[in-house]
C-alpha cells in the first residue's frame, strides 16, 4: 500500500468492518472491567481557588517603560 493507494469501495469496507466486528466479543456494561481506582480522586476538590496575584509598583513602572 502506498500513499496513493485508492481506497476500496464503501461496500467492501463495510463488509470488512462487519467481518472484523463479528470476530470481536460483544461489549456490554456487565462485561466492562471495573477499576479499583475509579474513585481515587473523589476526595480532592475539582476546582481549587486561584491565588491572588499582586502587581508591585516596580512591575507597573517597568511595564509602562516597555510598552509606552
Secondary structure by P-SEA (a helix, b strand, c coil): cccccccccaaaaaaaaaaaaaaccccccccbbbbcccccccccccccbbbbbbbcaaaaaaaaaacc
